[in-house]
């Protein structure tokens, strides 16, 4: 094999290994990121199990309406037979022999089975209200699940926005680094020029600014790595897969801020917290009715059957005599059940009424808190929007200032300090502008969440 062939094989092997180890970058949209994050959330899974338990309680309560008691009991053992010394008695008449004895030489297996069945016929609505109460409790559990899901979606939205902010700040720092490199090169050129009037104090200030800038750059890189690790955890990234936002720029959401009454009305009528409390009120009301029904007698149908068999013991034919080891019997009838502890039941009813009133007061308190929250979130979103607009105006002015300082510096009409101040101010405003957008988007997400609007409905113009 020639050297050329070996070299070609080594290159191909290296390319294959490099391709296998290359990172696979997957870009996901906001909706995909939130959906995947919710699906992978253990907290959401735990809340979902609570809903399943509540649904199970409904079925369990419904099952009590039909044959709540249906039992089968069996006993098995080994017992001796019986013997009589009287020849004038038939086996069916052994009960007439007072001297009947156990025959331990005749051993047999004893088997007994008993069946009991009870079916409620009329309970004054106790069972029906119990089923309704369990359904209301299931609705409350569903509302609690929606609350937790909404909170998780909000956290995922903020995490998505954090990634976009880290990308934006990283790009701004890269652009600023290029500007600083250009200034540093110009300073070195001026130093080499004869008769150059270069102020060394400006040079020192420039060096200090470069050091401070390096610190900020390191902080941004560490934060970007932290956000990336959180993303990988949320997305259950495996191997060399790296997830990134589908969007590349952080822009303010385009949803207009509607009137305060719109958000307040929607929150009061549709917030899952209110729905959960309303379900709790219904459950308490049904509980009062079910507890009150215990004061009245309930009507039920009963069925009982019993059978015993032992081969070495004869069955007695006299209907007044029962051989406990060899018999068969059955009975069916209607009965009445009444709890006579009226004082205790009275306080149980009062307790249920207090719980209902407590649920009603809790709902009113929750509505009051929601109204205050909506007012606060509305104010924060409105102020954040103004900050974005005014910071954008200041950024436009700073760009004009920097452009002017660059021209003056090129023509020798400005010093290094003024140019650095202009660069620093523009960089600060650029970063501040993106942070204000970040804060505005988060405030809008908070307002949407407080109004029971999905954060996935926040739209952004990614036309850059």
C-alpha positions as CSV (number, residue, x, y, z in Angstrom):
1,X,0.0,0.0,0.0
2,X,1.4,3.4,-1.1
3,X,2.1,6.4,1.2
4,X,-0.5,8.4,-0.7
5,X,-3.2,5.8,-0.1
6,X,-2.4,5.7,3.7
7,X,-2.5,9.5,3.8
8,X,-5.9,9.6,2.0
9,X,-7.3,6.9,4.4
10,X,-6.1,8.9,7.5
11,X,-7.7,12.1,6.2
12,X,-11.0,10.3,5.6
13,X,-10.9,8.7,9.0
14,X,-10.3,12.1,10.6
15,X,-13.1,13.7,8.7
16,X,-15.5,10.9,9.8
17,X,-14.5,11.2,13.5
18,X,-14.9,15.0,13.3
19,X,-18.3,14.7,11.7
20,X,-19.4,12.3,14.4
21,X,-18.3,14.7,17.1
22,X,-19.7,17.8,15.6
23,X,-22.5,19.5,17.5
24,X,-26.0,19.3,16.1
25,X,-27.7,22.7,16.5
26,X,-31.5,22.6,16.6
27,X,-33.5,25.8,16.5
28,X,-36.9,25.8,18.2
29,X,-39.6,28.4,18.1
30,X,-41.2,29.9,21.3
31,X,-44.2,27.7,21.0
32,X,-42.1,24.5,20.5
33,X,-39.9,25.4,23.4
34,X,-42.8,26.0,25.8
35,X,-44.6,22.9,24.6
36,X,-41.5,20.7,25.1
37,X,-40.7,22.3,28.4
38,X,-44.2,21.7,29.7
39,X,-44.0,18.1,28.5
40,X,-40.7,17.5,30.3
41,X,-41.7,19.2,33.5
42,X,-41.9,16.9,36.5
43,X,-43.9,19.5,38.4
44,X,-46.6,19.4,35.7
45,X,-46.6,15.6,35.8
46,X,-47.2,15.7,39.6
47,X,-50.1,18.1,39.2
48,X,-51.5,15.9,36.4
49,X,-51.5,13.0,38.8
50,X,-53.6,15.0,41.2
51,X,-56.2,15.5,38.5
52,X,-56.2,11.7,37.9
53,X,-56.7,11.1,41.6
54,X,-59.7,13.5,41.6
55,X,-61.2,11.7,38.6
56,X,-60.6,8.4,40.4
57,X,-62.5,9.7,43.4
58,X,-65.5,10.5,41.2
59,X,-65.7,6.9,40.0
60,X,-65.2,5.6,43.5
61,X,-68.1,7.8,44.7
62,X,-70.3,6.8,41.8
63,X,-69.6,3.1,42.5
64,X,-71.1,3.5,46.0
65,X,-74.5,4.2,44.5
66,X,-74.7,0.6,43.3
67,X,-74.1,-2.3,45.7
68,X,-71.7,-0.5,48.0
69,X,-71.4,-3.7,50.1
70,X,-71.0,-7.1,48.4
71,X,-68.9,-9.4,50.5
72,X,-68.0,-13.1,50.4
73,X,-66.5,-14.7,53.5
74,X,-65.3,-18.4,53.6
75,X,-63.9,-20.6,56.4
76,X,-62.2,-23.9,56.0
77,X,-60.9,-26.4,58.5
78,X,-60.7,-30.0,59.6
79,X,-63.3,-31.4,62.1
80,X,-64.3,-34.8,63.3
81,X,-67.5,-36.6,62.5
82,X,-70.3,-37.6,65.0
83,X,-71.6,-41.0,66.2
84,X,-74.6,-42.1,68.2
85,X,-75.1,-45.2,70.3
86,X,-78.8,-45.3,69.5
87,X,-79.9,-47.5,66.7
88,X,-83.5,-46.2,66.6
89,X,-82.4,-42.7,65.3
90,X,-81.9,-41.8,61.7
91,X,-79.0,-39.5,60.8
92,X,-81.5,-36.6,60.3
93,X,-82.6,-37.1,63.9
94,X,-79.2,-37.0,65.7
95,X,-80.2,-33.8,67.4
96,X,-82.5,-35.9,69.6
97,X,-79.6,-37.9,71.1
98,X,-78.3,-36.0,74.1
99,X,-75.3,-38.3,74.3
100,X,-74.1,-37.6,70.7
101,X,-70.3,-37.8,70.6
102,X,-67.5,-36.6,68.3
103,X,-65.9,-39.3,66.2
104,X,-62.2,-38.4,65.9
105,X,-61.6,-41.5,63.8
106,X,-63.7,-39.9,61.0
107,X,-62.0,-36.6,59.9
108,X,-63.3,-34.5,57.1
109,X,-62.8,-31.0,55.6
110,X,-65.3,-28.3,56.8
111,X,-66.2,-25.5,54.3
112,X,-68.5,-22.5,54.9
113,X,-69.3,-19.5,52.6
114,X,-71.3,-16.4,53.5
115,X,-72.5,-13.7,51.0
116,X,-73.8,-10.3,52.0
117,X,-75.2,-7.7,49.7
118,X,-76.7,-4.2,50.4
119,X,-78.2,-1.9,47.8
120,X,-79.3,1.6,48.8
121,X,-82.8,2.4,47.6
122,X,-83.4,5.9,48.9
123,X,-81.0,8.1,50.8
124,X,-82.6,11.6,50.6
125,X,-80.0,12.7,48.0
126,X,-76.9,11.8,50.1
127,X,-75.2,9.7,47.5
128,X,-76.2,12.0,44.6
129,X,-74.8,15.1,46.4
130,X,-71.6,13.1,47.2
131,X,-71.1,12.4,43.5
132,X,-71.7,16.1,42.7
133,X,-69.2,17.2,45.4
134,X,-66.5,14.8,44.0
135,X,-67.1,16.2,40.5
136,X,-66.7,19.8,41.8
137,X,-63.5,18.7,43.6
138,X,-62.2,17.3,40.3
139,X,-62.9,20.6,38.6
140,X,-61.0,22.4,41.3
141,X,-58.0,20.0,40.7
142,X,-58.2,20.7,37.0
143,X,-58.1,24.4,37.7
144,X,-55.1,24.0,40.0
145,X,-53.4,22.1,37.2
146,X,-54.0,25.0,34.8
147,X,-52.6,27.4,37.4
148,X,-49.4,25.4,37.6
149,X,-49.2,25.0,33.8
150,X,-49.6,28.8,33.3
151,X,-46.8,29.5,35.8
152,X,-44.5,27.0,34.0
153,X,-45.3,28.5,30.6
154,X,-44.4,32.0,32.0
155,X,-41.1,30.7,33.3
156,X,-40.3,29.1,30.0
157,X,-41.2,32.3,28.1
158,X,-38.8,34.3,30.3
159,X,-36.1,31.7,29.7
160,X,-36.6,31.9,26.0
161,X,-36.3,35.7,26.2
162,X,-33.2,35.4,28.3
163,X,-31.5,33.4,25.6
164,X,-32.4,36.1,23.0
165,X,-31.1,38.8,25.3
166,X,-27.8,37.0,25.8
167,X,-27.4,36.6,22.0
168,X,-28.1,40.3,21.5
169,X,-25.7,41.5,24.3
170,X,-23.0,39.2,22.9
171,X,-23.4,40.7,19.5
172,X,-23.2,44.2,20.9
173,X,-20.0,43.4,22.8
174,X,-18.5,42.0,19.6
175,X,-19.3,45.1,17.7
176,X,-17.9,47.3,20.5
177,X,-14.7,45.2,20.6
178,X,-14.2,45.9,16.9
179,X,-14.6,49.6,17.6
180,X,-12.1,49.4,20.5
181,X,-9.6,47.6,18.4
182,X,-9.9,50.3,15.7
183,X,-9.3,53.0,18.3
184,X,-6.4,51.1,19.8
185,X,-4.8,50.9,16.3
186,X,-5.3,54.6,15.7
187,X,-3.7,55.4,19.0
188,X,-0.7,53.3,18.1
189,X,-0.4,55.0,14.8
190,X,-0.5,58.5,16.4
191,X,2.2,57.4,18.8
192,X,4.4,56.6,15.9
193,X,3.7,59.9,14.1
194,X,6.3,62.7,14.7
195,X,4.9,65.8,16.4
196,X,1.7,64.0,17.5
197,X,0.0,65.7,20.4
198,X,-1.3,62.6,22.1
199,X,-2.5,63.0,25.6
200,X,-1.2,60.1,27.7
201,X,-4.0,60.5,30.2
202,X,-6.5,59.7,27.4
203,X,-4.5,56.6,26.7
204,X,-4.7,55.5,30.3
205,X,-8.4,56.1,30.4
206,X,-8.7,54.0,27.3
207,X,-6.8,51.2,28.8
208,X,-8.9,51.3,32.0
209,X,-12.1,51.2,29.8
210,X,-10.7,48.2,28.0
211,X,-10.2,46.3,31.2
212,X,-13.7,47.1,32.5
213,X,-15.1,46.1,29.1
214,X,-13.2,42.7,29.4
215,X,-14.9,42.1,32.7
216,X,-18.4,42.8,31.3
217,X,-17.6,40.5,28.3
218,X,-16.6,37.7,30.7
219,X,-19.8,38.1,32.7
220,X,-21.9,38.0,29.5
221,X,-20.2,34.8,28.4
222,X,-20.7,33.1,31.7
223,X,-24.4,34.1,31.7
224,X,-24.8,32.9,28.2
225,X,-23.3,29.5,29.2
226,X,-25.6,29.3,32.2
227,X,-28.7,30.0,30.0
228,X,-27.5,27.4,27.5
229,X,-27.2,24.8,30.3
230,X,-30.7,25.5,31.5
231,X,-32.0,25.2,28.0
232,X,-30.3,21.8,27.6
233,X,-31.9,20.7,30.8
234,X,-35.3,21.9,29.9
235,X,-35.1,20.3,26.4
236,X,-33.5,17.0,27.7
237,X,-30.6,17.5,25.3
238,X,-28.6,14.4,24.7
239,X,-25.2,13.9,23.1
240,X,-23.9,16.9,21.2
241,X,-27.3,18.4,20.5
242,X,-27.5,22.1,21.2
243,X,-30.8,23.9,21.2
244,X,-31.1,27.6,20.3
245,X,-34.0,30.0,19.6
246,X,-35.4,30.1,16.2
247,X,-35.4,33.9,16.4
248,X,-32.2,35.7,16.3
249,X,-33.2,39.2,17.6
250,X,-34.9,40.4,20.7
251,X,-37.7,42.8,19.6
252,X,-40.6,44.2,21.6
253,X,-43.9,42.3,21.4
254,X,-46.3,43.7,18.9
255,X,-49.5,43.1,20.9
256,X,-51.1,46.5,21.7
257,X,-51.8,47.2,25.4
258,X,-55.6,47.1,25.7
259,X,-57.7,48.9,28.2
260,X,-57.4,48.1,31.9
261,X,-61.1,47.0,32.0
262,X,-60.4,44.4,29.4
263,X,-57.7,42.7,31.4
264,X,-59.5,43.1,34.7
265,X,-62.8,41.6,33.3
266,X,-61.1,38.7,31.7
267,X,-59.1,37.9,34.8
268,X,-62.1,38.0,37.2
269,X,-64.2,35.8,34.9
270,X,-61.6,33.3,33.6
271,X,-58.7,33.0,36.0
272,X,-58.3,29.4,37.0
273,X,-57.9,30.5,40.7
274,X,-61.5,31.9,40.5
275,X,-62.7,28.7,38.8
276,X,-61.1,26.6,41.5
277,X,-62.7,28.6,44.2
278,X,-66.1,28.4,42.5
279,X,-65.7,24.7,42.3
280,X,-64.9,24.6,45.9
281,X,-68.1,26.5,46.8
282,X,-70.1,24.0,44.8
283,X,-68.4,21.1,46.5
284,X,-69.1,22.7,49.9
285,X,-72.8,23.2,49.0
286,X,-73.2,19.6,47.9
287,X,-71.4,18.6,51.1
288,X,-74.0,20.5,53.2
289,X,-76.8,18.7,51.4
290,X,-75.1,15.3,51.8
291,X,-74.5,15.9,55.5
292,X,-78.0,17.1,56.1
293,X,-79.4,14.0,54.5
294,X,-77.9,11.9,57.3
295,X,-80.6,13.2,59.6
296,X,-83.2,11.2,57.8
297,X,-83.6,7.4,57.6
298,X,-82.2,5.7,54.5
299,X,-83.9,2.7,52.8
300,X,-81.9,-0.2,51.6
301,X,-82.3,-3.7,50.1
302,X,-80.4,-6.5,51.8
303,X,-79.5,-10.0,50.6
304,X,-77.7,-12.6,52.6
305,X,-76.8,-16.2,51.8
306,X,-74.9,-18.8,53.8
307,X,-73.8,-22.3,53.0
308,X,-71.8,-24.9,54.9
309,X,-70.8,-28.5,54.0
310,X,-69.0,-31.2,55.9
311,X,-69.2,-34.8,54.4
312,X,-69.0,-36.6,57.7
313,X,-71.7,-34.7,59.5
314,X,-75.4,-35.2,58.4
315,X,-77.7,-32.3,57.6
316,X,-80.7,-32.1,60.0
317,X,-84.0,-31.9,58.2
318,X,-85.9,-30.1,61.0
319,X,-86.2,-26.5,60.0
320,X,-85.8,-25.4,63.7
321,X,-82.5,-27.2,64.0
322,X,-79.4,-25.8,62.3
323,X,-76.2,-27.8,62.0
324,X,-73.6,-25.2,61.7
325,X,-71.3,-27.5,59.7
326,X,-73.8,-28.6,57.1
327,X,-76.6,-26.3,56.1
328,X,-77.8,-23.8,53.4
329,X,-79.8,-20.6,53.9
330,X,-80.7,-17.4,52.1
331,X,-82.7,-14.3,53.0
332,X,-83.7,-11.0,51.2
333,X,-85.5,-8.0,52.5
334,X,-85.8,-4.2,52.9
335,X,-84.4,-2.4,55.8
336,X,-84.1,1.1,57.3
337,X,-80.9,2.6,58.6
338,X,-81.0,5.7,60.9
339,X,-78.1,7.4,62.7
340,X,-79.4,8.4,66.1
341,X,-76.5,10.7,67.0
342,X,-78.5,13.8,66.2
343,X,-76.3,16.2,68.2
344,X,-73.2,15.2,66.4
345,X,-75.0,15.4,63.0
346,X,-76.2,18.9,63.9
347,X,-72.6,20.1,64.3
348,X,-71.5,18.3,61.2
349,X,-74.1,20.3,59.2
350,X,-72.9,23.5,60.9
351,X,-69.3,22.6,60.0
352,X,-70.3,22.1,56.4
353,X,-72.1,25.5,56.2
354,X,-69.0,27.2,57.7
355,X,-66.8,25.6,55.1
356,X,-69.1,26.8,52.4
357,X,-69.1,30.4,53.7
358,X,-65.3,30.1,54.0
359,X,-65.1,29.2,50.3
360,X,-67.3,32.1,49.4
361,X,-65.2,34.6,51.4
362,X,-62.0,33.1,49.9
363,X,-63.4,33.7,46.4
364,X,-64.1,37.3,47.2
365,X,-60.6,37.8,48.7
366,X,-59.1,36.2,45.6
367,X,-61.0,38.5,43.3
368,X,-59.8,41.5,45.3
369,X,-56.2,40.3,45.0
370,X,-56.6,39.7,41.3
371,X,-57.9,43.2,40.7
372,X,-54.9,44.7,42.5
373,X,-52.6,42.4,40.6
374,X,-54.0,43.4,37.3
375,X,-53.7,47.1,38.1
376,X,-50.0,46.6,39.1
377,X,-49.1,44.5,36.0
378,X,-50.9,46.9,33.7
379,X,-49.0,49.8,35.2
380,X,-45.7,48.0,34.9
381,X,-46.3,47.0,31.3
382,X,-47.3,50.6,30.4
383,X,-44.2,52.1,32.0
384,X,-42.0,49.5,30.4
385,X,-43.4,50.4,27.0
386,X,-42.5,54.1,27.6
387,X,-39.0,53.2,28.7
388,X,-38.5,51.2,25.5
389,X,-39.6,54.2,23.3
390,X,-37.6,56.8,25.2
391,X,-34.5,54.6,25.3
392,X,-34.8,54.1,21.6
393,X,-34.9,57.8,21.1
394,X,-31.8,58.3,23.3
395,X,-30.0,55.5,21.3
396,X,-30.7,57.3,18.0
397,X,-29.2,60.5,19.5
398,X,-26.1,58.6,20.8
399,X,-25.5,57.2,17.4
400,X,-25.5,60.6,15.9
401,X,-23.1,61.8,18.6
402,X,-20.7,58.8,18.0
403,X,-20.8,59.4,14.3
404,X,-19.8,63.1,14.8
405,X,-17.1,62.2,17.3
406,X,-15.6,59.6,14.9
407,X,-15.5,62.2,12.1
408,X,-13.9,64.8,14.4
409,X,-11.4,62.3,15.6
410,X,-10.4,61.3,12.1
411,X,-9.8,65.0,11.2
412,X,-7.9,65.6,14.4
413,X,-10.7,67.9,15.9
414,X,-11.5,65.6,18.8
415,X,-9.6,63.8,21.5
416,X,-9.6,60.2,22.5
417,X,-11.6,60.8,25.7
418,X,-14.6,62.3,23.8
419,X,-14.6,59.4,21.4
420,X,-14.4,56.8,24.2
421,X,-17.3,58.6,26.0
422,X,-19.4,58.4,22.9
423,X,-18.6,54.8,22.3
424,X,-19.3,54.0,26.0
425,X,-22.6,55.9,26.0
426,X,-23.8,54.2,22.8
427,X,-22.9,50.8,24.1
428,X,-24.6,51.5,27.4
429,X,-27.8,52.6,25.6
430,X,-27.7,49.7,23.2
431,X,-27.5,47.2,26.1
432,X,-30.1,49.2,28.0
433,X,-32.4,49.3,25.1
434,X,-32.3,45.5,24.8
435,X,-32.8,45.1,28.5
436,X,-35.8,47.4,28.4
437,X,-37.2,45.3,25.6
438,X,-36.5,42.3,27.7
439,X,-38.3,43.9,30.7
440,X,-41.2,45.0,28.5
441,X,-41.7,41.6,27.1
442,X,-41.6,40.0,30.5
443,X,-44.1,42.6,31.9
444,X,-46.4,41.9,29.0
445,X,-46.1,38.2,29.7
446,X,-46.9,38.8,33.3
447,X,-50.0,40.9,32.3
448,X,-51.1,38.1,29.9
449,X,-50.7,35.5,32.6
450,X,-52.6,37.5,35.2
451,X,-55.4,38.0,32.6
452,X,-55.5,34.2,31.8
453,X,-54.1,34.8,28.3
454,X,-51.5,32.4,27.0
455,X,-48.0,33.8,26.7
456,X,-47.7,31.9,23.4
457,X,-50.1,34.5,21.9
458,X,-47.5,37.2,22.4
459,X,-46.3,38.1,18.9
460,X,-43.0,39.7,17.9
461,X,-41.9,41.2,14.6
462,X,-38.7,39.2,13.8
463,X,-38.2,40.8,10.4
464,X,-34.6,41.8,10.9
